[in-house]
Amino acid sequence: MNSNASGVSGKEKLVVVVVAAHNLMPKDGEGSSSPFVEVEFDNQRLRTQVKHKDLNPVWNERLVFPLPDPADLPYRTLEVNVFNERRSGNSRNFLGKVRISGSGVAREGEEVVQLFTLDKRSLFSHIRGEISLKLYLSTREEVKSQAVNGGGGSSVVQSKSKKLHHQPNAALLSVQQQQQQQNLMQEQSKPAQQVQSKPAQPAEPGPGEMKPVVIAAAPQPVTAAGVGGGGGLLGGFLGGGSSEFLLKETRPSLGGGPTSKDKTSSTYDLVEQMQYLYVKVVKAKEVSTPFGGGGELVAEIKLGNYRGITKRVGSGSSSYGVEWDQVFAFSKDCIQSSVVEVFVKESNKDEFLGRVWFDLNEVPKRVPPDSPLAPQWYRMEDRKGEKAKSGEVMISIWFGTQADEAFAEAWHSKAANVNFDGLCTIKSKVYLSPKLWYLRLSVVEAQDIVPAERGPAMARFPELSVKAQVGNQFLRTRVSPVAPNRSLSNPFWNEDMVFVVAEPFEDYLIVSVEDRVGPGRDEVVGRVLLPATAIERRTDDKPVVSSDAKPTAKQLWKPHLGVLEMGILGATGLMPMKIKEGKGGSTDAYCVAKYGQKWVRTRTVNIASNAGPRDARIGKVRIRLSTLESDRVYTHSYPLLMLHGSGVKKMGELQLAVRFSCANMASMLHMYTIPLLPKMHYVHPLSVNQLDSLRYQAMNVVASRLSRAEPPLGREVVEYMLDHDSHMWSMRRSKANFFRLTSVLSGIVAINCWVESIRNWHKPVYSALFVVVFLWLVCCPEFIIPIMLLFMALMGLWRYRSRPRHPPHMDTRLSHAESIYPDELDEEFDSFPTSRSAEVVRMRYDRLRSVAGRIQTVVGDMATQGERFQALLSWRDPRATFLFIISCLFASAGFYAVPFRVLVALWGLYALRPPRFRSKLPSRALSFFRRLPTKTDSLL
């Protein structure tokens, strides 16, 4: 209901009179129910009073809904739900529902009481009874809820939004309570005849819009920019940093419930439902052509300004039918007519041979998993309106959603204005990464090698090496070393080479022995050509490639743990990426999602004809599955952040709905104890250099395969998704990693500060209690480990209340993207090798030298302390080593004679003694350690 509800009394409104219900199912456990009725229409909900302990309640309450467009009423649905209110008042039981089409609503004065049988919500619902309703259109009713007999019915108006698993935070609840109190005070101050209305809104948003609601931590009113018909955006900015770059929680109107377990009926329950009109033209027969047949026939579907034409099929003789078997999908939002027409005509001619039309008010609605509608024969009429000799056409027509099986192969009305080059991008596509394998080549030795050169050149020692090639991958061994027990014709290398190959194995392994006869000049001595299909596939003791921790070999696959579902709802506020002629900026946006070997590309929106050769980056979102709760729907608006030469920039927001369903929690918990990679990766580990090289080779193989698909997934997309440039030097990234390490060590530093505070007796009571607990643990050491484990368990349980309730996102503060200098950004975006001037390179080199100098000092200090420990027994300083040995002898005797508990207690009391009993000078042991020699004096 909008804010000007009281000012639209002259417009038509939908009136629903809830008369009574009969023979309801008892649901309160005492043989009765406390029913109430909730009516939902056009994203609004109104409810009646609660009739306590009554299985045959009588309400006679009138519920009035505003009707913006009466002509659209036949295409809308009214949903009536009956619930039982429990004693607590915070929950309810389902008693039945009724769905009524808007085409059955009568005019005022013609209304009659209709009896509807209550339907089940699911297969296992226990429902019975009927409900009596009266529906009509009126221009005299006001948009408010009242009782017909003056019963003072109180209706609650709500926005249509699905209840998700998560609960609103405390700040939101407090703000809502204050708003309710303010609204109650305002209602009490209004006259009784005044129409109840919502606070004024600046504009009425369209359906499906996502408007932010900012929540203040202090008790302040909620500032709302608007509430869309399809759902609003729950206020909460999640995370730290600027509010522009934060994650926002949304509550869109999804197509299904968040706890739906029926995967067949909930295929598209993570996205907003989109209504389509489907027209399936199967075939035609007995079509009479003007000249006796022989031409090509087409079927044309016309709906307002939209036209869809089938493929051309030869008619032959009129007694034989022509078959098209094509489906056309028209978006319900674009329907501009109440009639859909199907023409059968000859190709390249305007006059039709037959015509069939359908009234959209009579078109049925189908929702999967309902069975598909069976096509039927319809007699066509000619240009004169006669149906005698025009033939018949087989057609099926229905209203459905994007969950319909025909959606994927249907011709879409949104493709009417798309150029030919962009037709392949109007539908979403699924790509599969090729199955990758490691090809391990062990080069051991060669025998009876004959050098290529003869004569005087044979006086030199041959520099033989092996070069291996698989596709575009080249690897070379070192030059064979000289061995006194081997001849020149039998060189040996004993090296391993690892390549990345993809199924199907179409490449050849080319192994050649080459002799370096000069600088940059190699001559081939011999060559071996092996097809990759002839090489044995082994999974026992040789590594197989693992993509996202999943081996390629099927015999090594583990059973599936669950299902990951993602709904890509849309994007808002995207920055223009290209300039159209005379039309300003635009963006041909599409989204690519990847998990494991599966890549998904959505349809491209606003397809332009001047697309560039490379797709520009807009933003990226990473979601770690281990941070998601099972069977919970996460609906958030993720900021799309990009780092440019001028700084971090928000390119828009991406709205996603994610759900991870786990079938077996025990298997999920067991997975945490299993190694990430197959056993072969640990039996024969790869070096760091090999991993970097193989990762780059695998990316090239995947990019080349996906770029040959239709529509192609460009190399720039694969590189962006796989973070191929993450290893490049960046001062910003180095700072971020340093502060990440500092944050990890901050806990140890905090414990050290706390111990120092205890030692210095800043709080004598705490220090005394610590001494007592220390002495007790010394006397009972068997309690130390149990207490530590119990403390960590209690700490984890305590932090459960403040656990993160939202998935992580890009953090600009953690990435040091907000406080970076322009020159550091320019260095990060510089090419490799550099393309900057000599002065800029010299300045950056000097800066890098200063940073490296600090690291060099820290590393040197760490080496100094380690060398002092080594000097204790090295006799580099004879007197220091002598003192240490004598001290060890006396200490060994003392530790043997005195119980260990007593020694620990004495050491603890000595370390915790009050400051007045201490000296400000360093201890004798520390002074002795600092005087030990190091190797610093031997450095140049």
N, C-alpha and C positions, 0 to 999 in steps of 0.2 A: 504494500500500500504506500502510495507516495504522499508527499507533504501537502499537495493541493487536492486531497481527496474530498474535502468539504466543498470545493469549488467546482466539482464536476458532476453535480447532481443532475444536470440536464442531459448528460450522456447516458447511454445504455449501460446497465450493470447486470451482472449475473447474480441471481438470487437463488440460494439453495436453502430450502426449508427442510430441516431434519425433523421429521414427524415422530417416528418411534422405531423401536427395534423389537424383535420377537424371538423367543426361544434361544437366547444366547448361551454360550458354553460357560459353565461355572469355572472360574480360574483363581478364586481367592483361598482355596483349600477348605472352605466351610460350606460348599454347595451353592455358592452365589457369586456375583461379580458386582463391581462398581464401575459401570461402563461410562464412557464418554466418546464422542465422535470428533474426529479431526478431518477436516476437508482441505485438500490441497489443490490449488489451481494457479497457474501462471506464476510459479515461484513464491506463492503466499500460502500461509496456513492459518485457518481459523478453527476454533474448537468450541464445543458446547460445554454446558455444565456437566458435573459428575453426578450420576444417579446412584446413590449408595445402596448396595444390597438389593439389586433389582435386575432380574433376568429378562423382563419385558418392560424396559424403560420407555417413557414418553417425554419427549423434549419440547416439540413444537417451537423450535428456535430457528430464527431466520439469519443466515450468514450471507453477507453481500460482498461481492468481489468487483473491483473496477475492471472494465473491459475497454482497453485502448482501441482495439479494432474489432468491431462486431463481425466483419467479413472473415476474420481469421478464426472465429470460434469453431467452425466445423473441423478444423485441423488440430484442435487442442483437446486435451483429455482432462477430465475431472476425476480425482482420486479421493475416495471416501474410506477412511480407516476407522475401525472401532477398537478401542483399547479398554483394558481394565486397569484402574488405578490402584496400586498397592497401598498398604497401610502407611509405608514410609513416605509416600508422596514423591519419591525421587525416581521411581521406576514404574514400569507398566507392562501388562501382558497383551499380546495381540489376540483379538477376538474375531477378526475378519476384515475383508476389504472389498470394495466395489470400484471398478473403473467404468466411467461413463463417457462416451464420446460427445463432443460438443455439438454434433449434428442433431442430437435428440433433444435439445433444449427448446422449449415452446415459448411463444410470445405471452406477454402478460394478458390475463383473461382467459387463456386457453390451457393453463396449467392444470394438471391432474396429479393425484398422488400415485406414485409408482412404487411397486414392491420389487426389491432386488434381493437375490440370494447372495449371502456372504461367501466370498471365495477364499481359498487358502493362500498363504504367502509362499509356502514351500510344500514339498511332497509329504513332509512329516508333521505338518500343522494339524491340530485337532480343532476344527471349526464347524459351527453349525449356526443356523438362524437366518433371519431376514431383516432387512431394514427398509423403512418406508421414507421416501424422499419426494420432494416437489421441486422442480427446476423450471425457471422461466427467466426471461429478460424483462427488465423494468427500467424506466427513466425517472421514476419518482422516489426510488429508495435512496437513502444516504449510505455512504460507504462506512458502515459501522455495524457491530453485532448487537442484536437486541432480541428479546423473546417475543414471540407472536402474541402470546397471551399476557404480556406484561410481566413475565416471570423474572425479569432482570437477569437474563443470561449473560455470562461473562466470557468473552472469547479472547483468545490469545493469538496475536499476530506474530508470525515468525518468518524469517527469511529462510528460504529452502537451502539447506546445507546438510550434507551427509555427516554423520557422527563418526569421527575417526577414533583410533585407539588412544591417542594421546589426550591428556587433560590440560586445560588452560592453566597458565601459571597464576601465582598468587596476585601479582600486580593486576592482571586482567580481571580476576574475580573481584578484587577490591574496587576497581574502577566501575565494573558493571553494577555492583551493589550500590555504589554512590549514585550512579545514573538512575537506577530504579527508585531510590529514595527521592531524588529530585523530580522524576516523572510523577511519582505518587503525590508529592506536594503540589505540583502543578495541576494534576487532575482534580485534587480536592478543592483548589481555588477556582476552577472553571465552573460555569453554570451547568446544570444537569442536561440542558438541551444542546450543549456545544458538542460538535463532532470531534471524536478522538482522532488525532493525527500525529504523525511523526515529526521530529524537528525538521526544519527546512533544509533542503539539500541544494547545492548549487546547480546540479544538473542531474538528469536521469540517465545513468549509463546504460549502454546496450547490454544485451544478454551475453554472459560469459566474460565480461570485463573483470579484471583483477585490480581492485583499488586498495591502497595501503591504509592501514589503521595504525596510527602511532600510539604506543602505550607509554605513558609516563610512569616512572617509578614512584613519584610522590602522588598523594591523593589529588589529582587534577583531572578535569574532564577529558575524555577520549576525543581526539580530533580525527574526524573521518572525512576523507575526500569523497566518499561515495560508496554505495553498496550496489554491486552489480546484480542483475537478475540471476546470473548463474552462480553467484557465490561471492563472498568478500575475501579480503586478505587479513588474516589474524595478525594483529599488531605485534609484535615482537620483533625487534631487531636483534639478531643472534650473533654474538661474537664481540670482538673489540675493534677499535679503529673508527674511521669515519663511517657515519650511518649510511652513506651512499654506497659503500662497498660491502655491506653486511648481508647475511642471509636472512630472508624473510619467509615466515611461514604463511601459507595460503590455505584457503578452504574452498577449493573449486567444487562445482557441482559435477561429481563424477558419475559415470554410468552405472555403477554397481556399488554394493556395500563393501566396506573394508574387510569384513570377515567372511566374505562369500567363499565357500569351498567348492562350489560347482564350477570347475574350470571350463566346462562346455558352455555354460550360460554366462560366464563372466570373462569372456575373452577380452572385451574392451571395457572392463569396469574400472580401469585406471585412467580413462580419458573421458572427456565430456561427450555425451552422445550427440551424434550428428544425424539428423533425419534426411533420408533420401527417398525419392520416388523411383522405383525400379520398373523398367519396362523390358520384358524379354520377348523378342520377336523370333519365333522358332522357324516357321515355314508358312508357305501359302500354296493353295491349289485352286485349280479351275479358274485361273485368272485369264480373262479374255483380253487379248491385245488387238489393236485396230487392224493389223495386217496379217493376222493368223499366226503370230508367234515368231520365235527365232531371235528376239532381242534379249537384252540383259535387263533384269528387274532389280530394283532396290526398294527397300522399305525406309520410309522417312517418318521419324517421330517428331512431332511439333508440340511444344509446350511454351506458350507465350512467344518470347523472342528467341527461344532456344530451338535448334534443330539438330537432330542426330540422324545420320544416314548410314545404312548398313553397307556391306560389301556388295559388289555387283555379281549376280548369278545368272547364268544363261537360262532362259525360260523353256526353250525347246517347244514341245507341244503343250497346249493348254491343259490337256488331261493329266499331265505330270506336274508334280509340285516342285517348287523351288525352296531351298532350305538355306537360312542364314544363321540361325542359332546364335544371336548376339544379344547382349544385355546393355541397357542404357540406364545411367544413374543421373538423376537431376536433384541437385541440392534443394531441400525444402525452403531454405532461406531465399532462394532465387526464383521461386515459383511466382509467376505473374499472371496466371490464368487458372480458372477453375475447371478447365477441360483439357485433356491430353488427346491428341489426334494421331492416328497412325495411317499413313498413306502408302499404297503400293503403286509404283510408277515405273516407267521405263527410264533407264539412265539417260541423262542429258536432255530430258524433256520435262516441261513444267506441268503438263496435264497428268492427273492421277488416274489410275485404272480402278482403284477401289479405296474405300475410306472407312475407318472405324474410329469412333470417339468414345471416351470414358469420362464420366463425371467424377472428379476427385473426391467428392463427398461419399461416393460409394466404393472407393478403393479400400480393400482390407489392409490391415496392419499385421506384419509378421515380425516376431522377435525370436531369434535363435534361443534354445534348440528346437523351436517348432520346425516341423517338416516343410520342405519347399513347396510352394504352391504349384499345382499341376497346371500346365498350359491347357487352354481350351480353344476350340474353334469358334470363330466369330464370322458371321456373314457380313461381307462388306457391301457398302452402298456406292453406286456410281455418282457421276456428276449431277444427275437428275434426282438423286435421292432414292433410287430404286435398288432393291436388294435381290433382284431376280438372277442376273447373269454376271455379277461382279466377282464371284468366287469367294473363297474363305481364307482366313488367315489365323494361324495359331499363335496366341499371345497369352502371357501371364503378366499381371501388373499388381504391384503391392507397395506399401510403405514399409521401409526398414531403416536400419542404422548401418554404420560402418562395420558392425559385427556380422553382417550378412555374408554368406559364402560367395555371393555374386559380386561383392564389392571389388575384389582384387582384379577381376577380368572385365569389369564393366567399363563402357565409355562414359566419361564424366563430363558433366556440363561445364565444369571449370576449365576444361581443355579447349573450349570453343575459341578463345582469344589467344591461344598459345601458338607460337610459330612452330614450324615443322622440326627445327633442331631441338626444341625444348620439350617435345612430346614425351621423350623417354624419362623425363624428370618429374612428371606430374604425379607419379605414384611412388610409394616407398619401395625400397629394394633391400634384399638381404644378401650379403656377400659372405663367403666362407674363405678363410685363409687357407692357403695350400698346406698340406701336411708336410712338415719339414723334417728332414733326417740329417744326422751328422754322417758325413763320409770320411772315415779315418783311413789315411794312407800312411803306412809305415815303410819308409825308405831305408832299407838295411844296407845293401851293398850291390855292386855290379861286378860282372865277371867278363873277362876276355874283351875288354874295351879296346878298340883300334882307333887311335887318334885320326882326325880328318886330314892333318897336314903330313907331308912326307918331306924327306930331304933334310936340309940344314936346320929347318925349324924344329926338328925333333930333338934338338939339343936342349930345349927348354923343358921345364917340368910342367906337365899338363895340369891345368886348374879345372878340375871336373866338378860339376854340380848338377843337381836334378831339379828340373822345373816341372811342376804339375799344374794342370789347368782343367777346371770344370766350369763350363759356361764362360762367364766374365770374371771368374775368380782365378787368381794366379798366386802360387806360393813357390818359394825356391829354398833349397837347402843351402848350407854353407859349402864352401869349397872343401873337397875331400882332403883331410890332413895326411901328412907324410907318415908312413909307418915302416919301421925297418924290416918287419917280417912280412910285408905285403908288396906285391909288384905294382907297377904303375897301371897295369891293365885290370887290376882288381880293386878299385877304390871302395871305400865304405863311408857311410854317413850316420846310420842308426838314428834317424829323426822321424818324428811323427808330424803329419799334416792333417788338419781337420777342415773340411769344407761343409757348406750347407747346400743340400739338394732338396728339391721339392717333387712330390708326386704329381703327375706321372713322370717317371724318370726318362726324360728325352735327351739329356746331355750325354756327352762322352767324357771319360776320364783320359786325358792325354798326358802321358809321362814321357819326358824327354831328358836325355843326358847331354849336357852342353859343356863345351870347352871354351874358356875365356882366352881368346887369342890376343886381345888388346883392350884398351879402355873403352867400355861401352860396346864391345864387339864380342858376341858369343856365336859359336858355331855348333850346330846340332850334330852330335855323334851318333845317337840312336833314339828311336821313338817307339812308344807302345801306345796303342789305342784300345781302350776298354769301354764298352757300353755300360752305362750305370745300371741297366736292368739285369746285367749278368753278375753284379756284385751281391754277395750274400748279405741278407738282413739279419742282424744279430741283436738280441735284447738281453742276453745273459750276462756278459761281462764287458760289453762295449756301451759307451754312452749313447742314448737316443735323445733327440732334441726334446726339450720341455717348454711348451708355450703356455705361459700363465700357469705353471706348475702342473701341467697335464702332459704326459708322454704321448708321443705319436703312435706307438705300437698299441693296438687294441687290447692285446693280452695283458698290458700293464694298467689298463684303465680301472679306476675305482668306481663303485656304484655312485649314482647321483645322490646328493644330500638334500636337495630342495629345488625350488623354482624361483628364479629371479624375474620379476615383471617390472616393466618400466613404461610409463605413459608420458610421452613428450607432448605436453599440452599446447605450448606456444611460446612465443618470445615477444617482449614488449620493449619499446624504447630503443630499437636498434639504430645504430649510427648509419647514415648513408655511405655506401661503399663505392658507388659509381654515379656518374652524371649523365642523365638522359638529355637529348636535344630539346631544350626549351621547357623541360619538365622538372628541373631541379634534381636533387639527389634521390637515389633509390637503392634498395638492397634486395638481391635475389638470394634469399636465405634458405639454407637447409641445414639439417642437423645429422651428425654421424655419431652413433653409439657403438662401443666395442666392449665385449667381454669374451675372453678366451679366443676361440677361433671364429667367432661370429661377429660380423660387422653389419650394422643396420643403417641405412640412409633413408631419411624421410623425404617426402616430396618437396620440391622447391616451390616457394611462394613468390609471386610476382616475377615470373620468368621474363627476362629481357632478351632481346635479340642480339645485343652487343656484348655478350659475356666474354671476359678476357680469357687468355690461355691458362692462367693460373687462378685458383680460387683464393681469395683473401681470407685471412684468419679473423674471426670475430671474438671468440672466447672459448674457454674449455672448462669443464666441470669434472672433477674426480670424486667418486663415491666408493669408499672401502666397505665391502660387504660385512666385514667383521664388526663394524660399528652399527649395523642395523639390527633392530629387534625383529624377532620372527613374527610373521602374520600381522605386521603393522604397516599401515600406509603412510608414507612420508610425502607430504605435499609441500613443496617449498619453491620459492622464486630465487634462483641462483644468480648472483651478479656475474656478468661476463666481463672479465677484467683482462686487459691487454697492456703490456708494457711497451711504450713507444719511446722515441728519442726525446720527447718532451715530458715524459713521466708516465705514471700509471693512468689509464683512462678506462672508464666504464663504457662498454660498447652496447649495453642493453641488459636485459634480464631474461633468463630461460626458466620456464615453469615446468617442473617435473613432478611426477607421482611415481614413487618407487615402493615396491613391496617384495620382501624376501620371505618365502614360505618354506619352512623346514619340515620335512616328512618324519624324520627320526632324530630326536634331540640327542640320543645316546651316540649315534654315529657322528653327529656334528661335534660333540665334545671329544670323541675319540680322534677326530681329524686333527685337533690341536697338537696331539702327541706324535703325529706321523711326520717324517721329514718332508721338506718342501719338494725336493727333487727325487727322481728315481734312484735306486741303489747304485747304478752304474756311474752316476755323477760323483759319488763319494769313493767308489773303488778306484776309478781312474779320473781324478779331478783335472780340470782344465786350468791353465794358467790365466793370469789377469789379462795379459796381452791377447791370448787366444779368445777369451770371452768378449773383449771389445771388438776384435775383428769379426768373430762369428755373429755378434749382435748386428753389426753393420751389414754383413752379408745377408742375414735373414731379413732385415728390413728391405734391402734391395730386391730380394726374391718376392716378398709379399707385395711391394709396391708395383713391380712389373706385372704380376698376375692380376691385381685389382685394377690396374690402369687399362687392361684389355677387356674389362667387363663393359656392359651397356646398361645404364650409363656408367662411364668410367669413374673410378674413385682415384683422383689424381695423386701423384707422388707427394705433393705438398700436404695433402690431407693425411696420408699415412705417416709422413715424417712428424707432423704436428701431433698426431695421436700417440705416437711411440716415443716422443721426446728425444729425437735423435741428436739434438744439440745441447743436451743437458750436461755434457762433459766439458763444454767450452769454458774458458776462464771468464769469470765475472767477479768483480770486486764486491758487488752487491750480494751475490750468492755466498761469497766467502764470509762476509760479515754476518749474514743470516746463519750460516753453519756455526760460526764462532759463538754467537749468542745462544744458539740452540745447545751447544755443549756447555756454555755457562749456566743455562737454565737447568740442565741435567745435574750439574755439580753443585747447584745452589742448595740442594738438600743437605749435602755433606757439609757445606760451609755453614749452614744454619745450625746443624748439630754441633759443630765445633764452637760456634759462638755461644751456644747454650751451655756447653761444658765449661767454657772459659768464664761465663757468668757465674756458674756454680762454684768454680774454683776460687773466684775472686770474692765470693760471699757478698754479692750485691744484695741478695735477699737471704738473710741468715736462716729463716725458717725453712725455705726450700733447700738450702745447702745442707742443713742438719738432717732433713728427711732423706736427702740423697745419700748422705753418709750412712744412715741407718739401713737403708735399702741395700746399699753396696755391701755392708758387712753381713747382712742376711743372705745375700746371694753368694758371698764367699763361703759362708758356712753350709749353704745348701746349693751347691752348683748344679744339682740335677734339675733345678727349676729355671735355669737361664734360658735354655732353648725353648721349652714349652711357653714361657712367658713372652718371649720374642714372637713366636708364631701366633700366640693368642692376641698379642697386641696388633700384629698386622691384620689378622682376621677381623678384629673389632674396628680397626681403622677403615678397612674396606667396607664393612657394613655401615659404618657411620657416613662414609662418603657416598653411599648408594642414594641418599636423599638428594644430593647435589650432582648426580651423574649427568653427563651430557644427554639431552633428550633430542638432539638434532644432529644430523650427519655433519662432518667437518666440511669446510669450504676453503676457498682461496683466502688467505689472511695476508693483507697488505702490510700489516705491522710486523708480522713474523718474517715476511719476505724482504723487509726493508725497502719496500717500493715507494714509500711516502717520503722518506728522508734521504734519498739518494741524490748525489750531485750530478749536474748535467754532463760533466766530462766522463764520469763513471758510466752513465747510460750510453754515451756515444762510444765508449770503449767496448761495452757489452754488445752493441749492434754492429761493431766493426767486423769486416770480413776477415777470413784467414787464408792466406797471409794478409797483413794489414794493407789498407788502401789510404791511410791518412798521411799527412805531411811529415817530414823528418822532425820538425820542432815538436809536434804533438806526440810523436812516438818517443822522442827523447824525454819529454816531460813525464809520460806514463812509465817509461822505463825507470826513471829516477824514483817515482813514487813506489813502484814495485820493489825497487832496491831497498827503500826505507822499510817497507813492510817485511821484506825478507830478512832485513837486518834484525828486526825485533824477534822474529821467529828463530833466527840463528842464535841470538843471545839466550832465549829460553831453552833451546835444545842443548846449548853448551852448558848452561847451569845444571840441567838434568844429568848430562854426562859427567859433570864434575862431582856431583853427589855420589853417583854410582862408582866412580873411580876411587873415591875416598873409602867406600866399603871394601873395594878390592885391595886397597893399600894396607888394610889392617893386618893381612897375613902375607904380604908380598915382600917384606923386608926392604922395601924401597926407602923407608925411614927406619933404620934399625932400632932406634930408641923407642919410637912409637909402637913398633911391632912387639918389642920386648915388654913394654908396659901392658899391652893388650893381652899377651900370652900369660903374664903373671896374674893379671886380673881374672882371666878365665879360669886359671887353676884355683885361686881362692874362691871364686864364685861357684865352681863345681862342687867344692867341699861344702860350702855353705848351703847350696841347694840340696845337697844330699843329706845334710844333718838337720836342716829346718824343714818342717812340712810345707808343702807347696801352698796350702791355704793361708798359712801364717805369712808367707812371703808376699802373696797377693794382697792380703789385708794391710800389711805394713806399707807396701808400695802405694796402695790406694790412699791410706791416711796421710802418707807423706806428700802425695800429689794434691790432696784436697785440703791441706793445712791452710789456715787463714793467712791473708796477705801480711799481717804483722810479723809472722814467723818466717817470712821469706826474704830473700835478698833480690834486689833488682838486677843484679849481675847475672849473666848466663851461668848455667850449671857447669860443673867441672867436666862432666862427660861430653857436653856439647862443645865446650872449648877444646877438649882433646880431639873431637871429631873434625872440627874446623881447621885444625893445624895439620891434618894429614895431607900428604902430597898428592897431586893430580898430574895429569899429562898436559895440562895447559901450558906448562913451561916448555914443552917440546914442540909446540905448534909454531910454525913460521909466522 
